[in-house]
């Protein structure tokens, strides 16, 4: 959660909505993301999506199956997920 909060602070300093997210697999952060909607001029550049994109690149696989083992693999954000 500390990593997600740090990413949220980075978003705030860049005049974005202060949201950060990390994807954790087997207790290792495999993806990080922060809101970049304004900078990217892209409605899909939410922290959660950017964290999943980062995890996909880290795994070199577009199938980021973090739900396979729900007890060990998680996504953390500093607020509720956007809908």
Phi and psi in degrees as a GROMACS rama.xvg file:
@    title "Ramachandran Plot"
@    xaxis  label "Phi"
@    yaxis  label "Psi"
@TYPE xy
-59.7509  -38.8686  UNK-2
-65.5535  -39.6465  UNK-3
-64.5957  -39.4989  UNK-4
-66.7876  -38.6944  UNK-5
-63.7222  -41.4347  UNK-6
-64.321  -36.6685  UNK-7
-63.505  -41.0853  UNK-8
-61.7668  -41.4275  UNK-9
-59.5645  -42.6482  UNK-10
-60.7325  -45.6575  UNK-11
-58.1392  -45.2135  UNK-12
-65.9338  -20.4281  UNK-13
-99.1591  14.9068  UNK-14
61.5796  32.2658  UNK-15
-102.534  167.39  UNK-16
-63.1846  127.058  UNK-17
-76.2048  82.8586  UNK-18
-130.426  134.018  UNK-19
-128.788  153.899  UNK-20
-146.464  148.063  UNK-21
-133.47  150.021  UNK-22
-110.224  128.034  UNK-23
-117.782  129.265  UNK-24
-128.2  123.196  UNK-25
52.8953  44.3069  UNK-26
65.2504  19.1239  UNK-27
-122.515  132.605  UNK-28
-71.1618  120.261  UNK-29
-110.379  -8.15621  UNK-30
-153.775  141.314  UNK-31
-131.865  144.58  UNK-32
-157.015  152.841  UNK-33
-138.047  161.918  UNK-34
-61.2206  129.982  UNK-35
-136.267  27.2178  UNK-36
-57.3387  -46.7105  UNK-37
-70.8215  -48.9719  UNK-38
-61.4844  -40.2678  UNK-39
-86.4251  -11.314  UNK-40
49.9691  48.2854  UNK-41
-140.613  113.915  UNK-42
-60.902  -20.9927  UNK-43
-89.7991  1.11296  UNK-44
-86.5118  45.4317  UNK-45
-76.8284  157.821  UNK-46
-55.3097  -43.0093  UNK-47
-63.8295  -42.4565  UNK-48
-67.5046  -43.4745  UNK-49
-63.1893  -35.5634  UNK-50
-67.1024  -40.7939  UNK-51
-66.4798  -38.3888  UNK-52
-61.5176  -43.5869  UNK-53
-62.4401  -43.1691  UNK-54
-64.2159  -40.1877  UNK-55
-60.5324  -42.7659  UNK-56
-66.0989  -41.5992  UNK-57
-60.9903  -42.0609  UNK-58
-82.5477  -10.4971  UNK-59
54.7917  42.5915  UNK-60
-157.518  128.713  UNK-61
-72.8978  -11.5169  UNK-62
-91.4781  86.2714  UNK-63
-87.237  90.2778  UNK-64
-91.5445  74.0349  UNK-65
-80.6974  -9.42682  UNK-66
-92.9704  -2.28121  UNK-67
-58.0081  -45.4468  UNK-68
-124.749  83.2399  UNK-69
-58.6943  -24.7023  UNK-70
-73.5074  -26.9702  UNK-71
-111.118  -22.8486  UNK-72
-109.945  125.783  UNK-73
-143.332  164.387  UNK-74
-123.259  131.22  UNK-75
-116.96  135.577  UNK-76
-130.652  161.177  UNK-77
-86.9614  5.03972  UNK-78
-155.979  177.48  UNK-79
-63.4798  148.339  UNK-80
-64.5798  139.858  UNK-81
-70.2039  147.216  UNK-82
